[in-house]
Amino acid sequence: MKTLDVNKIKELLPHRYPFLLIDRVLDYELDKELTALKNVTANEPFFEGHFPVAPVMPGVLILEAMAQAGGILSSLTLNQSFGEGGVYYFVGIDKARFKRPVVPGDQLIIKTVLSRKLRNIWKFEATASVDGEVCCTAELMCTYKEE
C-alpha cells in the first residue's frame, strides 16, 4: 500500500482549509487508480448553513473531493508538485448520482479510476462511499494548464 498524509497532499494540490477535502491517500497505482479518505466532522464550516438542524454534506463538495482525488492521481502520475509550472482545473461532470446523505461522523472513502487520458484531458470514474455503502458516483474530467 502506498499512502500519503495531508502534508504530501498539500504539495500536490493548491487547495487549503476550508477547501482541501482530502485528509489522506490510502493507496494508489500510478496512471490507474487512487483511494482517498475525507473525515467528515461536525465542525465543517458548510454544516452551519447546510442544514443547521439536520447537517448534510453538500453534494457539490462530495464531487469536489472526488475531483481532488483525481487531481492527486494526475499529479502523482506526472511526478509534479503544485506550483511546478501549471495547475489542474476541474472541467466536467457527467452521470453524477447521489445515493445517500453524508453526515457528520462519516468517513468518506473516495475511489477514482483513470478511464482515459488524451493530451491534457484526464477522465475519471469516481465513487464515494461510507461504510461500504455508495453515496455518490460520477465521471469527472480535469485538464492541465500551464501557468
ZAMARGU-4260 file (C-alpha; in steps of 0.2 Angstrom, whole numbers, plus 5000, padded with zeros to 4 digits):
<rodrens>
0) 5000/5000/5000 | 5006/5017/4996 | 4999/5031/5007 | 5001/5050/5008 | 4997/5061/5023
5) 4990/5078/5022 | 5007/5087/5021 | 5011/5077/5005 | 4994/5081/4998 | 4997/5099/5000
10) 5012/5098/4990 | 5001/5091/4976 | 4986/5102/4977 | 4983/5121/4978 | 4968/5119/4990
15) 4969/5124/5008 | 4957/5124/5023 | 4942/5125/5022 | 4943/5119/5004 | 4956/5105/5005
20) 4944/5090/5005 | 4956/5075/5006 | 4964/5070/5023 | 4974/5055/5017 | 4978/5044/5002
25) 4975/5026/5007 | 4983/5018/4991 | 4986/5022/4973 | 4993/5015/4957 | 5001/5027/4946
30) 4991/5030/4929 | 4977/5019/4936 | 4968/5022/4952 | 4968/5031/4969 | 4959/5028/4985
35) 4957/5043/4997 | 4949/5047/5014 | 4939/5063/5020 | 4934/5063/5038 | 4918/5072/5039
40) 4917/5082/5056 | 4903/5091/5064 | 4914/5107/5064 | 4915/5108/5045 | 4910/5126/5040
45) 4897/5121/5027 | 4886/5112/5041 | 4882/5129/5048 | 4871/5133/5034 | 4868/5116/5026
50) 4857/5112/5036 | 4859/5118/5054 | 4845/5106/5061 | 4850/5091/5050 | 4868/5093/5044
55) 4871/5085/5027 | 4887/5087/5017 | 4883/5096/5000 | 4884/5085/4985 | 4894/5098/4976
60) 4908/5096/4989 | 4907/5077/4988 | 4910/5080/4969 | 4924/5092/4973 | 4933/5079/4985
65) 4931/5066/4971 | 4939/5079/4958 | 4953/5082/4971 | 4957/5064/4972 | 4958/5064/4953
70) 4970/5079/4954 | 4981/5070/4966 | 4982/5054/4955 | 4986/5065/4940 | 5000/5075/4949
75) 5007/5059/4956 | 5007/5051/4938 | 5016/5065/4931 | 5028/5067/4946 | 5023/5085/4948
80) 5021/5096/4963 | 5009/5111/4964 | 5017/5126/4958 | 5029/5117/4945 | 5023/5127/4930
85) 5004/5123/4929 | 4988/5118/4938 | 4974/5106/4935 | 4956/5113/4933 | 4940/5103/4935
90) 4931/5104/4918 | 4917/5092/4918 | 4905/5081/4927 | 4894/5068/4919 | 4882/5055/4926
95) 4883/5061/4944 | 4871/5052/4955 | 4869/5054/4974 | 4863/5038/4983 | 4863/5043/5002
100) 4867/5058/5013 | 4884/5061/5020 | 4883/5067/5038 | 4895/5072/5052 | 4905/5057/5059
105) 4906/5049/5042 | 4922/5043/5034 | 4920/5046/5016 | 4931/5034/5005 | 4934/5040/4988
110) 4940/5029/4974 | 4945/5037/4957 | 4950/5026/4942 | 4958/5034/4927 | 4947/5029/4912
115) 4955/5040/4899 | 4969/5052/4896 | 4970/5062/4879 | 4983/5075/4878 | 4980/5087/4893
120) 4962/5080/4897 | 4960/5067/4911 | 4944/5057/4913 | 4940/5048/4929 | 4926/5036/4935
125) 4924/5041/4954 | 4914/5033/4968 | 4912/5040/4986 | 4906/5028/4999 | 4903/5027/5018
130) 4904/5010/5027 | 4904/5001/5011 | 4888/5010/5005 | 4890/5020/4989 | 4885/5039/4992
135) 4890/5046/4975 | 4896/5041/4958 | 4902/5052/4944 | 4913/5053/4928 | 4924/5068/4931
140) 4936/5077/4919 | 4951/5089/4923 | 4964/5097/4912 | 4981/5103/4915 | 4985/5121/4910
145) 5002/5129/4910 | 5003/5144/4921
</rodrens>
